[in-house]
Amino acid sequence: MGTRVRACAGLAIAAALLAGCGEDDFKNEARAPVNAELTGVIHDEKVTVSPARIGAGPVSITISNQTDVPHTLTLEGESVIEREGPVAPRGTGTLRKTLEPGTYEVRAGSAKAVTKEIKPATLRIGRERENSNNELLLP
């Protein structure tokens, strides 16, 4: 019976020591903000994106091409140039990027690629959005 008590006491001590391991290995750092989903449309005369103002962080901009010709999408500003496409007529394309505060333009085609320039949409990115630590069901 004394052996059994010693074995249980040894297991309890080992479990207590193992429970204390690893505390310094995992910091509770804030996760990135939730990805913001923006939508837009390419018209013959302009590009629209909604919402046009959002906080900094990861964004996905899904744009529908409602013209009769394919267009390449370009997101440009604050040392960022991201391209997607060409996007077929009546098709969609998605630009994905983590954006810092500043002003960005979303363009369809270029002055060389289109006969009539399509007015770009302007995005205004403010201070960083809140982290996603308390958001459930996120990867």
BAVEX-233871 format. One line per 8 residues: number of its first residue (from 1); their letters; for each residue x, y, z of N, C-alpha, C. Coordinates in steps of 0.02 Angstrom, whole numbers. Example, Ala and Ser with C-alpha at 12.3 -4.5 7.8 and 13.67 -1.06 7.14 Angstrom:
<atoms>
1 = as = 660/-284/390/615/-225/390/660/-165/390  642/-112/354/684/-53/357/645/2/394
</atoms>
This chain:
<atoms>
1 = mgtrvrac = 41/-59/0/0/0/0/43/62/0  101/61/32/146/119/33/174/134/-36  183/83/-76/209/93/-144/156/128/-186  94/109/-176/40/140/-214/33/214/-196  40/232/-134/35/302/-112/93/342/-141  154/313/-139/212/347/-167/205/357/-242  178/308/-277/168/313/-349/117/368/-365  63/370/-327/12/423/-338/41/492/-323
9 = aglaiaaa = 80/496/-269/111/561/-251/161/581/-305  198/534/-332/246/549/-386/210/573/-448  155/542/-466/116/563/-523/87/632/-513  64/647/-453/36/713/-439/90/767/-445  150/753/-421/206/801/-425/225/811/-499  229/757/-537/247/761/-608/195/801/-646  131/790/-631/77/826/-665/81/901/-649  96/918/-587/102/988/-567/161/1021/-602
17 = llagcged = 216/986/-609/274/1014/-644/260/1024/-718  227/976/-749/211/982/-821/160/1038/-833  114/1048/-787/63/1100/-796/95/1169/-798  150/1178/-765/184/1243/-763/227/1255/-824  239/1205/-865/281/1214/-925/243/1250/-980  280/1289/-1019/252/1319/-1079/219/1386/-1070  216/1413/-1010/183/1477/-999/217/1533/-1039  283/1532/-1045/318/1585/-1080/319/1574/-1155
25 = dfkneara = 299/1515/-1178/303/1499/-1249/247/1531/-1290  189/1543/-1261/131/1566/-1298/107/1633/-1271  121/1685/-1309/98/1751/-1288/27/1761/-1315  -12/1800/-1281/-80/1814/-1302/-79/1877/-1345  -51/1871/-1405/-46/1929/-1450/-112/1938/-1487  -127/2000/-1502/-189/2016/-1537/-188/1988/-1608  -245/1961/-1630/-250/1937/-1699/-266/1997/-1744  -255/1988/-1808/-270/2040/-1856/-345/2055/-1856
33 = pvnaeltg = -364/2114/-1879/-436/2129/-1885/-470/2080/-1933  -535/2074/-1927/-574/2031/-1972/-567/2059/-2043  -563/2015/-2092/-559/2035/-2162/-622/2074/-2181  -614/2134/-2208/-671/2175/-2230/-688/2158/-2302  -751/2145/-2315/-775/2128/-2382/-805/2190/-2414  -774/2216/-2467/-799/2273/-2504/-824/2249/-2571  -871/2285/-2601/-896/2267/-2667/-891/2327/-2712  -886/2313/-2777/-882/2367/-2825/-908/2347/-2893
41 = vihdekvt = -915/2398/-2936/-940/2387/-3003/-900/2429/-3052  -883/2399/-3109/-852/2437/-3164/-909/2455/-3212  -920/2521/-3219/-969/2547/-3267/-929/2575/-3326  -962/2594/-3380/-928/2622/-3438/-892/2687/-3421  -919/2726/-3374/-889/2791/-3359/-851/2795/-3293  -863/2748/-3246/-828/2751/-3181/-828/2683/-3146  -784/2679/-3095/-781/2621/-3050/-810/2644/-2984  -852/2603/-2954/-878/2619/-2887/-857/2564/-2839
49 = vspariga = -843/2582/-2776/-827/2534/-2723/-864/2556/-2661  -893/2507/-2625/-930/2524/-2565/-913/2473/-2510  -901/2496/-2449/-897/2566/-2428/-832/2597/-2453  -832/2664/-2459/-773/2700/-2484/-727/2720/-2427  -750/2714/-2365/-708/2730/-2306/-711/2670/-2259  -651/2650/-2236/-646/2591/-2192/-581/2597/-2153  -577/2562/-2098/-515/2561/-2058/-463/2516/-2089  -400/2527/-2070/-344/2488/-2097/-349/2415/-2075
57 = gpvsitis = -321/2371/-2118/-321/2300/-2104/-333/2261/-2168  -344/2196/-2163/-354/2155/-2223/-421/2170/-2256  -420/2176/-2323/-481/2187/-2361/-483/2142/-2422  -544/2126/-2443/-557/2092/-2506/-607/2135/-2543  -589/2154/-2604/-633/2197/-2645/-655/2155/-2704  -719/2137/-2706/-747/2098/-2761/-782/2147/-2808  -760/2148/-2871/-785/2196/-2919/-816/2160/-2979  -876/2182/-2997/-912/2156/-3054/-900/2200/-3114
65 = nqtdvpht = -882/2171/-3171/-871/2208/-3233/-937/2211/-3272  -971/2268/-3270/-1035/2275/-3304/-1027/2311/-3372  -968/2305/-3402/-957/2333/-3469/-955/2277/-3520  -945/2295/-3583/-944/2245/-3636/-873/2223/-3654  -822/2247/-3618/-753/2229/-3633/-717/2207/-3569  -666/2164/-3575/-628/2144/-3515/-586/2202/-3489  -576/2203/-3423/-535/2254/-3391/-490/2223/-3338  -430/2249/-3332/-385/2230/-3278/-399/2276/-3219
73 = ltlegesv = -405/2248/-3159/-416/2288/-3098/-349/2307/-3068  -343/2368/-3044/-282/2390/-3010/-300/2427/-2947  -269/2408/-2891/-274/2443/-2828/-207/2476/-2817  -206/2543/-2810/-143/2579/-2805/-146/2634/-2753  -91/2641/-2716/-85/2694/-2666/-42/2673/-2608  -12/2721/-2573/28/2707/-2513/78/2650/-2525  115/2653/-2578/166/2603/-2597/138/2534/-2610  74/2530/-2630/42/2466/-2646/18/2469/-2718
81 = ieregpva = 34/2417/-2756/5/2408/-2822/-14/2335/-2827  -79/2322/-2832/-105/2254/-2836/-149/2250/-2899  -137/2199/-2940/-176/2191/-3002/-212/2124/-3004  -268/2123/-3039/-308/2063/-3048/-340/2065/-3117  -340/2009/-3151/-377/2008/-3213/-335/1989/-3273  -362/1997/-3330/-421/2037/-3346/-487/2003/-3323  -535/2045/-3306/-601/2023/-3285/-647/2026/-3346  -676/1969/-3363/-719/1965/-3422/-782/2007/-3413
89 = prgtgtlr = -813/2027/-3470/-878/2062/-3465/-928/2021/-3426  -964/2053/-3381/-1013/2022/-3336/-982/1974/-3286  -916/1973/-3281/-880/1931/-3233/-860/1970/-3171  -827/1935/-3124/-803/1968/-3064/-729/1953/-3052  -697/1998/-3017/-628/1989/-2996/-621/2012/-2924  -572/1986/-2889/-563/2004/-2819/-491/2025/-2806  -483/2084/-2774/-419/2109/-2752/-414/2097/-2677  -360/2065/-2653/-350/2052/-2582/-285/2083/-2559
97 = ktlepgty = -288/2123/-2506/-228/2157/-2482/-241/2181/-2411  -187/2186/-2371/-191/2218/-2306/-171/2291/-2316  -216/2337/-2302/-205/2408/-2317/-189/2448/-2254  -139/2492/-2261/-120/2539/-2209/-161/2603/-2218  -164/2647/-2168/-200/2710/-2176/-174/2750/-2235  -220/2781/-2272/-202/2822/-2330/-258/2822/-2381  -242/2846/-2440/-291/2851/-2495/-269/2804/-2551  -316/2766/-2578/-303/2718/-2630/-352/2729/-2688
105 = evragsak = -332/2708/-2748/-376/2710/-2806/-386/2639/-2832  -448/2625/-2852/-464/2562/-2886/-480/2580/-2958  -439/2554/-3005/-446/2572/-3075/-465/2511/-3116  -497/2525/-3173/-514/2473/-3222/-478/2491/-3286  -433/2448/-3309/-395/2462/-3370/-345/2519/-3358  -319/2546/-3412/-274/2603/-3409/-289/2650/-3467  -258/2708/-3466/-269/2756/-3520/-249/2726/-3587  -199/2682/-3588/-177/2650/-3649/-225/2594/-3671
113 = avtkeikp = -257/2562/-3623/-298/2503/-3638/-370/2519/-3657  -395/2576/-3638/-465/2593/-3653/-467/2656/-3695  -518/2661/-3738/-524/2720/-3781/-546/2781/-3741  -590/2771/-3693/-613/2825/-3649/-595/2806/-3578  -559/2849/-3543/-538/2832/-3475/-597/2823/-3428  -593/2770/-3388/-645/2757/-3338/-622/2788/-3272  -663/2831/-3243/-646/2865/-3181/-636/2814/-3125  -578/2816/-3089/-565/2768/-3035/-606/2783/-2972
121 = atlrigre = -616/2732/-2932/-647/2740/-2866/-593/2758/-2816  -609/2797/-2766/-562/2816/-2714/-581/2783/-2648  -532/2751/-2617/-541/2720/-2551/-502/2761/-2499  -534/2778/-2445/-500/2813/-2390/-495/2764/-2332  -433/2748/-2314/-420/2699/-2261/-397/2737/-2198  -435/2729/-2145/-421/2763/-2082/-378/2721/-2036  -381/2737/-1970/-341/2701/-1921/-362/2627/-1920  -317/2585/-1894/-328/2513/-1894/-392/2493/-1858
129 = rensnnel = -428/2446/-1888/-488/2419/-1857/-470/2379/-1795  -520/2366/-1753/-510/2328/-1692/-488/2257/-1708  -447/2227/-1664/-424/2158/-1676/-483/2110/-1673  -471/2048/-1695/-525/1999/-1699/-520/1947/-1643  -489/1965/-1587/-481/1917/-1532/-547/1889/-1507  -600/1929/-1505/-663/1907/-1477/-714/1885/-1530  -692/1876/-1591/-736/1853/-1645/-736/1776/-1645  -795/1746/-1645/-801/1674/-1645/-802/1647/-1717
137 = llp = -785/1584/-1723/-788/1547/-1786/-743/1576/-1841  -686/1603/-1821/-637/1626/-1869/-579/1576/-1872  -546/1570/-1929/-489/1524/-1933/-432/1545/-1889
</atoms>
